[in-house]
Amino acid sequence: MKKLSFAKSIAVFGLAAVCTVGVAGCSEASTDGTGSTYTGGVAATVNGTEIQEDTITTAVENIRTQMGLTEEQAWGEWLAENDYTPESVRKEMIDGYVDQELVKQGSESLDIHADEAEVSQYVDSMRANYDSDEAWANALNSVGMTEEQYRENIALTLETQLLKEKVAEDAAEPTDEDLLTLAQTYKTSYDGSRKSSHILFDASDEATAKEVLAKIKSGELDFAAAAAEYSKDTGTSGDGGNVGWDSLNNLVTEYTTALKELGKDEVSDLVTSSYGIHIIKCTDVYEAPETLEKLSDLPEEFQEAVRSMSEAQNDSQAYYTWLEGQREAADIKVNDMPEGLPYYVDMANFPKDESKDESKDDGTGITAVDEDGNPVDIDPVASDSGDDAAQGESDGTAEAPVAEGVEEGAEGAEGEADEAAQQMENGAQGDGQQPAEGDAADGDAAGSGASQQPAEGATE
């Protein structure tokens, strides 16, 4: 069984801005909380630029804290279960920081720099989620960062995206054969998919919803016209309430449950979710053939999803190729692991329980990597699916900046190709149920895909 990436585990446990792979480094003078450094010294150098040992240690220690593995017993058991040792954890963290430094140096050599105004706008939008400057500072401090370091994180993420876009200019375009092969692989994910439209009412307006439903079912009122007149979901009402295919969107449970009961052209009864009252119409059902003869056998939206994933794979491969070339050309020196590191444990005391391998479910959202490890892919602040910064701000979330800012860097370790594949299997808007933003979507819907998400509309 392939081992789990330490960096992927970080993303799964929600750790984002703790100086880990894909994120700009924390303070060079990291401490153990008592004011003293851990061990001091230099872990590695990249073309003469030093990566401090305490930076690596702080990263690992913050991860342990976030994952609830501060106790030696729990930490040792986790390492054993995931085929890690303290040495391999250190190596993976160093490798990530080496790649990060290569990206910095590569961006500099190509004269790629983040727009300071864009960085400031993003940081300001995150700060606005906190009631006071003290709360903002505490949030930053909780992950061992200053605001300046947070700005550096955002700048690095933006610069990395610009670099990736530059490198991707030379990426190969997917061929028709590539697209058909990929579509054949994923067509089963689409089998049984349902396309739908909906009309969203305020939760308090059940009387109107009942009246509209009765008129639709009697044929007195056309569904699309009703959506345009009555729906509170401004992201979809102008398009007849069109939500799109359920397999390409993450929809709230109540919606998907009702939709699955509908055949083509059937209309649901009233469906209540936390966002209001829905009337749902199933507008199409896709039945996948045993073999795809040509890409056009797929609905247009599925064709676009396949093309996006293939392009993302090619772009990522171009970036990985560039990064590998930078590694080969760089003067990289990694120093021996010092004694006295707080995350060191004697693995002889933690034999692996082999029986757990047989029962372990790899469908957890953690992507496995091979034994050599794939290059770390630092994802942009704003992905192809939309402006994550705007999404966070409009959602009104009040989490630490790690949750709505630099977290994309940690989650970006999955890579653009993984993200595209995830869109095809689990929906275009990430891991959670992210229906339309309604009124808030007026400015974002086109870019964020909000018009494809039915439910969150009127409540925002």
Buried (B, 14 or more C-beta within 10 A) or exposed (E): EEBBBBBBBBBBBBBBBBBBBBBBBBBEEBBBEEEEBBBEBBBBBBEEBBBBBBBBBBBBBBBBBBBEBEEBEEBBBBBBBBBBBBEBBBBBBBBBBBBBBBBBBBBEEEEBEBEEEBBEBBBEBBBEBBEEEEBBBEBBEBBBBEBEBBBBBBBBBBBBBBBBEBBBEEBEEBEEEBBBBBBBBBBEBBEEBBBBBBBBBBBEBBEEBBEBBEEBEEEEBEBBEBBBEBBBBBBBBBBBBBBBBBBBBBBBEBBBEBBEEBEEEEBBEBBBBEBBBBBBBBBEBBEBEEEBEEBEBBBEBBBEBBBBBBBBBBBBBBBBBBBEEBBEEBEBBBEEBBEEBBBBBEBEEBEBEEEEEEEEEEEEEBBEBEEEBEBBBBBBBBBBBBBBBBBBBBBEEEBBBBBBBBBBBBBBBBBBBBBBBBBBEBBBBBEEBBBBBBBBBEBBBEBBBBBBBBBBBBBB
